Amino acid sequence: MNHSEEPNQHEALAAKWIDKTISPEQAEAFNSWYDKGQDQPLVIPADFVADAETHKERIYQKVLQDLEVEIEPARKLWWRMPLIAAVLLILTVVVYFYVQTPVRYDLAKLARSYSRGSKIAVWYKADGTEVLLKDSVFMANLQSGHAAPGSVNKLVTPNGSSFKVILQDGTKVWLEAGSSLIYPPVFDMHKRVVQLSGEAHFEVTHQAAQPFHVEVRNRKDHLDVEVTGTKFDVMGYPDDEEIRTHVFEGSVKVRGGGAIETLIKGEQISFDKGFFSPKVLRPEKEWLMWKTQLEFDNEDLRQVVRKIARSYNMDVAYAGRPGDMRLSGMLRYRDDLKKTLYIIEAVSGCRFEIKGDTIVVLEYPKPAY
């Protein structure tokens, strides 16, 4: 076959690829031809990018980059044109496949499929699609696109996992296990509002004219945390008794039950049954210490067990009525479950048993009189 016929043949094969009439033999020939022009075969994994539009942009930029070379003699230029056309045609197939095959993720199955400590989350996009994120950092500020007014995104971490997201304004959020964050693709010009369920660590970009609000709700209470730029933690799982806020840097205002409290660096406050507890000044510690440790600060025994269970992707069962003991301390995140439970047994008097995917609390300490 002479060279003048070759481009037409490959364009014809590309057209057959698009309308799904290409035979296995023709598909193999088409792939073989394309691979000759690349250092490596074309491979586009399903999780290459978060959405089809970004996918299209990346490949388009790659094509432009390949063209930024010294102009070659005319006898070589003909070979590039069908290559570009083929890439764009393949892109159409990839985008079509992506859009036409929505995926739904089961969080419990994901938690079992990935090891403890994995950096994964499911991104529930404003358009209803779901994307599994497996990078340790998600740049939401690069994914805002052209969102409809009032639309929201949601990130959810399975038990046993954590994830970091950078919001549209540059604010950094570290989501802990079994948590979710609802946020808009683009913040309102007057205030920035996100909704949290679970536990997260915030490093908020300072914008005095556009305060940042974290709305958190458990089964009984609703709390609003307002900041303009600071570092702080919020913990409020649906099954927890209280909502806690701890400030590492700057200050925050917390609103709940008709009351307002202001916290400064080092202070922590709890909100339970519509009332704030007295503020507590906690010992100063490093901001990122929570990355390597599980911490308990005067927490109810049941809450401690739930926190351990979420971290290790376990269920909890009780063999009797829970006790009223409260615990404080820190455990190393890398310790295995048996060692962690042994330490809790030693300080609490409780006894635990691991049955499959369940932590069974066998005994409870009797209150001292």
C-alpha positions as CSV (number, residue, x, y, z in Angstrom):
1,M,0.0,0.0,0.0
2,N,1.4,3.4,-0.9
3,H,1.5,6.3,1.7
4,S,-1.2,8.3,0.0
5,E,-3.8,5.5,0.7
6,E,-2.7,5.0,4.3
7,P,-4.4,8.1,5.9
8,N,-7.7,7.4,4.2
9,Q,-7.7,3.8,5.4
10,H,-7.0,4.9,9.0
11,E,-9.7,7.6,8.9
12,A,-12.2,5.0,7.6
13,L,-11.2,2.6,10.5
14,A,-11.7,5.5,13.0
15,A,-15.1,6.1,11.6
16,K,-16.0,2.4,12.0
17,W,-14.8,2.6,15.6
18,I,-17.1,5.5,16.3
19,D,-20.2,3.8,14.8
20,K,-19.3,0.4,16.4
21,T,-19.0,-1.4,13.1
22,I,-15.3,-2.1,13.4
23,S,-14.3,-5.8,13.4
24,P,-11.8,-7.2,15.9
25,E,-9.2,-7.5,13.2
26,Q,-9.8,-3.9,12.0
27,A,-9.6,-2.7,15.6
28,E,-6.3,-4.4,16.1
29,A,-4.9,-2.9,12.9
30,F,-6.1,0.6,14.0
31,N,-4.5,0.3,17.4
32,S,-1.3,-1.0,15.9
33,W,-1.1,1.9,13.5
34,Y,-1.7,4.4,16.3
35,D,0.8,2.8,18.6
36,K,3.5,3.3,16.0
37,G,3.3,7.0,16.5
38,Q,3.7,6.8,20.3
39,D,6.4,5.9,22.7
40,Q,3.8,3.7,24.5
41,P,0.3,2.4,23.6
42,L,-2.6,4.7,24.3
43,V,-4.1,3.7,27.7
44,I,-6.9,5.8,29.3
45,P,-7.8,4.4,32.7
46,A,-11.3,4.8,34.0
47,D,-10.2,7.0,36.9
48,F,-7.8,9.1,34.8
49,V,-9.7,12.3,35.6
50,A,-12.7,13.3,37.6
51,D,-15.0,14.1,34.7
52,A,-15.4,13.9,30.9
53,E,-14.8,17.6,30.3
54,T,-11.4,17.5,32.1
55,H,-10.6,14.3,30.2
56,K,-11.2,16.1,26.9
57,E,-9.2,19.1,28.0
58,R,-6.1,17.0,29.0
59,I,-6.0,15.1,25.7
60,Y,-6.6,18.2,23.7
61,Q,-3.7,20.0,25.5
62,K,-1.5,16.9,24.9
63,V,-2.2,17.1,21.1
64,L,-1.3,20.8,21.1
65,Q,1.9,20.1,23.0
66,D,2.9,17.5,20.5
67,L,2.4,20.0,17.7
68,E,4.7,22.6,19.3
69,V,7.8,21.4,17.4
70,E,9.8,22.8,14.5
71,I,7.9,22.8,11.2
72,E,8.9,19.7,9.3
73,P,9.1,19.2,5.6
74,A,5.7,18.8,3.8
75,R,6.4,15.2,3.0
76,K,6.2,14.4,6.8
77,L,3.4,16.7,7.8
78,W,0.7,14.5,6.2
79,W,1.3,11.8,8.8
80,R,0.3,14.1,11.7
81,M,-3.1,15.1,10.5
82,P,-4.7,11.7,10.6
83,L,-3.0,11.1,14.0
84,I,-4.7,14.2,15.4
85,A,-8.0,13.2,13.9
86,A,-7.7,9.7,15.3
87,V,-6.9,11.0,18.8
88,L,-10.0,13.2,18.7
89,L,-12.1,10.4,17.4
90,I,-10.9,8.1,20.2
91,L,-11.6,10.9,22.6
92,T,-15.2,11.0,21.5
93,V,-15.5,7.3,22.1
94,V,-14.0,7.6,25.6
95,V,-16.2,10.6,26.5
96,Y,-19.3,8.8,25.2
97,F,-18.5,5.7,27.2
98,Y,-17.8,7.7,30.3
99,V,-21.1,9.6,30.1
100,Q,-23.2,6.6,29.1
101,T,-22.0,4.3,31.9
102,P,-22.8,5.8,35.3
103,V,-21.3,4.0,38.3
104,R,-22.9,3.7,41.8
105,Y,-20.5,3.0,44.7
106,D,-21.3,1.0,47.8
107,L,-19.4,2.6,50.7
108,A,-19.3,-0.6,52.8
109,K,-17.8,-2.6,49.9
110,L,-15.3,0.1,49.2
111,A,-14.2,0.1,52.9
112,R,-13.7,-3.7,52.7
113,S,-11.8,-3.5,49.4
114,Y,-9.2,-1.0,50.5
115,S,-6.8,-1.3,53.4
116,R,-7.1,0.8,56.5
117,G,-5.5,4.2,56.1
118,S,-6.3,4.4,52.4
119,K,-6.8,7.9,50.9
120,I,-10.1,7.4,49.1
121,A,-13.5,9.1,48.8
122,V,-16.6,9.1,46.6
123,W,-17.4,12.4,44.9
124,Y,-21.2,12.8,44.4
125,K,-21.2,15.4,41.7
126,A,-23.9,18.1,41.3
127,D,-25.1,16.4,38.1
128,G,-25.8,13.1,39.9
129,T,-22.8,11.1,38.8
130,E,-20.4,9.4,41.2
131,V,-16.6,9.3,41.0
132,L,-14.2,7.3,43.1
133,L,-11.3,9.5,44.1
134,K,-8.1,7.6,44.9
135,D,-5.6,10.5,45.1
136,S,-4.6,11.8,48.5
137,V,-5.6,15.3,47.5
138,F,-8.7,16.4,45.5
139,M,-8.5,19.8,43.9
140,A,-12.1,20.9,44.0
141,N,-10.9,24.4,43.1
142,L,-10.0,23.0,39.7
143,Q,-13.3,21.2,39.2
144,S,-15.8,24.0,39.7
145,G,-16.6,24.4,36.0
146,H,-19.9,26.0,35.0
147,A,-22.2,24.8,37.8
148,A,-25.8,25.7,38.0
149,P,-26.8,28.1,40.7
150,G,-27.6,26.4,43.9
151,S,-25.9,23.1,42.9
152,V,-23.8,21.3,45.5
153,N,-21.2,18.5,45.5
154,K,-20.6,15.9,48.2
155,L,-17.5,14.0,49.3
156,V,-17.9,10.9,51.4
157,T,-15.1,8.9,53.0
158,P,-15.7,5.2,53.8
159,N,-14.8,3.8,57.2
160,G,-11.1,3.2,57.5
161,S,-10.2,5.9,55.0
162,S,-9.4,9.6,55.0
163,F,-9.2,12.3,52.3
164,K,-8.0,15.8,51.7
165,V,-9.8,18.3,49.6
166,I,-8.9,21.8,48.5
167,L,-12.1,23.9,48.1
168,Q,-12.7,26.6,45.5
169,D,-11.4,29.3,47.7
170,G,-8.2,27.4,48.6
171,T,-9.5,26.2,52.0
172,K,-8.0,22.8,52.9
173,V,-10.2,20.1,54.5
174,W,-9.0,16.8,55.8
175,L,-12.0,14.4,56.1
176,E,-11.7,11.6,58.7
177,A,-13.2,8.1,58.3
178,G,-17.0,7.8,57.8
179,S,-17.4,11.5,57.2
180,S,-19.1,13.6,54.5
181,L,-18.7,17.2,53.3
182,I,-21.3,19.1,51.2
183,Y,-20.0,22.1,49.4
184,P,-20.9,24.3,46.4
185,P,-18.8,24.3,43.3
186,V,-18.5,28.1,43.6
187,F,-19.0,29.9,46.9
188,D,-21.5,32.7,47.4
189,M,-19.9,36.1,47.2
190,H,-21.1,37.0,50.7
191,K,-20.3,33.9,52.7
192,R,-18.8,30.4,52.2
193,V,-20.9,27.6,53.6
194,V,-20.2,23.9,53.9
195,Q,-22.1,21.1,55.7
196,L,-20.2,18.5,57.7
197,S,-21.3,15.1,59.0
198,G,-18.5,13.4,60.9
199,E,-15.1,14.8,61.6
200,A,-12.8,17.1,59.7
201,H,-9.8,19.4,60.1
202,F,-10.1,22.8,58.5
203,E,-7.4,25.2,57.4
204,V,-9.5,28.1,56.1
205,T,-8.2,30.7,53.6
206,H,-8.5,34.2,55.2
207,Q,-11.2,36.3,53.6
208,A,-12.6,38.8,56.1
209,A,-15.4,40.0,53.8
210,Q,-16.5,36.4,53.1
211,P,-16.8,34.4,56.3
212,F,-16.5,30.7,56.2
213,H,-19.3,28.6,57.9
214,V,-19.3,25.0,58.9
215,E,-22.8,23.6,59.6
216,V,-22.7,20.3,61.5
217,R,-25.6,18.3,62.8
218,N,-25.9,15.1,64.8
219,R,-29.0,13.2,65.8
220,K,-30.0,15.9,68.3
221,D,-28.2,19.2,67.7
222,H,-27.2,21.6,65.0
223,L,-24.2,23.8,65.3
224,D,-22.8,26.6,63.1
225,V,-19.1,27.4,63.2
226,E,-18.0,30.8,61.7
227,V,-14.5,31.8,60.8
228,T,-12.7,34.1,58.5
229,G,-9.4,32.3,58.4
230,T,-8.0,29.8,61.0
231,K,-7.2,26.2,61.8
232,F,-9.7,24.1,63.7
233,D,-11.3,20.7,64.1
234,V,-15.0,19.9,64.2
235,M,-16.4,16.5,65.2
236,G,-20.1,15.7,65.0
237,Y,-21.0,12.2,63.8
238,P,-24.8,11.4,63.5
239,D,-24.5,8.8,66.3
240,D,-22.4,10.9,68.7
241,E,-23.9,12.6,71.8
242,E,-22.1,15.9,71.3
243,I,-20.5,18.2,68.7
244,R,-17.0,19.3,69.5
245,T,-15.0,22.3,68.2
246,H,-11.3,22.8,68.9
247,V,-9.2,25.8,67.7
248,F,-5.6,25.4,66.7
249,E,-5.0,28.9,65.3
250,G,-7.0,32.1,65.2
251,S,-10.6,32.2,66.5
252,V,-14.0,31.0,65.7
253,K,-17.6,31.7,66.7
254,V,-19.9,28.8,67.4
255,R,-23.7,29.2,67.4
256,G,-26.2,26.7,68.8
257,G,-29.3,26.7,70.9
258,G,-29.7,30.4,70.6
259,A,-26.3,31.0,72.2
260,I,-22.9,32.2,70.8
261,E,-19.5,31.4,72.1
262,T,-16.1,32.6,70.8
263,L,-13.1,30.3,70.9
264,I,-9.5,31.3,70.6
265,K,-6.3,29.3,70.0
266,G,-6.1,26.2,72.3
267,E,-9.8,26.3,73.4
268,Q,-12.3,23.5,72.9
269,I,-16.1,23.4,73.5
270,S,-18.8,20.8,73.3
271,F,-22.4,21.2,72.4
272,D,-24.9,18.7,73.7
273,K,-28.7,18.7,74.0
274,G,-28.9,22.4,73.0
275,F,-26.3,23.7,75.5
276,F,-22.6,24.5,75.5
277,S,-20.3,23.0,78.0
278,P,-17.7,25.3,79.7
279,K,-14.8,26.0,77.4
280,V,-11.6,24.0,78.0
281,L,-8.1,25.1,77.4
282,R,-6.2,22.2,75.9
283,P,-2.5,21.7,76.0
284,E,-0.8,23.1,72.9
285,K,0.0,20.5,70.3
286,E,1.1,20.3,66.7
287,W,-1.6,21.0,64.1
288,L,-0.9,17.8,62.1
289,M,-0.6,15.4,65.1
290,W,-4.1,13.9,64.3
291,K,-2.5,12.4,61.2
292,T,-0.6,9.8,63.3
293,Q,-2.8,9.4,66.4
294,L,-6.3,8.6,67.5
295,E,-7.1,11.0,70.3
296,F,-9.7,10.9,73.1
297,D,-10.4,13.8,75.3
298,N,-12.8,13.1,78.2
299,E,-14.9,11.1,75.8
300,D,-17.7,8.7,76.7
301,L,-16.6,5.0,76.4
302,R,-19.2,4.4,73.7
303,Q,-17.9,7.3,71.7
304,V,-14.3,6.0,72.1
305,V,-15.4,2.5,70.8
306,R,-17.3,4.1,67.9
307,K,-14.2,6.2,66.9
308,I,-12.0,3.1,67.0
309,A,-14.6,1.1,65.0
310,R,-14.8,3.8,62.3
311,S,-11.0,4.0,62.1
312,Y,-10.6,0.2,61.7
313,N,-13.8,-0.3,59.6
314,M,-15.6,-2.4,62.2
315,D,-19.1,-2.7,63.5
316,V,-19.9,-2.5,67.3
317,A,-22.1,-4.7,69.4
318,Y,-22.8,-4.5,73.1
319,A,-23.3,-7.4,75.4
320,G,-25.0,-5.2,78.1
321,R,-25.8,-1.7,79.0
322,P,-22.9,0.7,78.4
323,G,-21.1,2.3,81.3
324,D,-20.6,5.9,82.1
325,M,-16.8,6.0,82.1
326,R,-15.0,8.8,80.2
327,L,-11.5,8.4,78.8
328,S,-8.7,10.7,77.7
329,G,-5.5,9.7,75.8
330,M,-3.8,9.1,72.5
331,L,-3.3,5.9,70.5
332,R,-0.9,5.4,67.6
333,Y,-2.8,5.2,64.4
334,R,-0.5,2.4,63.0
335,D,-1.2,0.0,65.9
336,D,-3.3,-3.0,65.0
337,L,-6.8,-3.4,66.4
338,K,-6.0,-6.0,69.0
339,K,-3.3,-3.8,70.5
340,T,-5.6,-0.8,70.5
341,L,-8.4,-2.7,72.3
342,Y,-5.9,-4.2,74.8
343,I,-4.9,-0.6,75.8
344,I,-8.5,0.4,76.2
345,E,-9.2,-2.7,78.3
346,A,-6.2,-1.9,80.6
347,V,-7.4,1.6,81.4
348,S,-11.2,1.0,81.4
349,G,-11.8,-2.4,82.9
350,C,-13.8,-3.3,79.8
351,R,-13.4,-6.5,77.9
352,F,-13.6,-6.8,74.1
353,E,-13.9,-9.6,71.6
354,I,-13.4,-9.4,67.9
355,K,-15.9,-11.5,65.9
356,G,-15.4,-11.1,62.2
357,D,-16.0,-7.5,61.4
358,T,-17.5,-6.7,64.8
359,I,-16.1,-5.4,68.0
360,V,-18.1,-6.9,70.8
361,V,-18.0,-5.1,74.2
362,L,-18.4,-7.9,76.7
363,E,-18.1,-6.1,80.1
364,Y,-18.5,-2.6,81.5
365,P,-16.8,-1.1,84.5
366,K,-19.0,-0.6,87.5
367,P,-19.2,3.0,88.7
368,A,-17.2,3.8,91.8
369,Y,-19.2,4.8,94.9
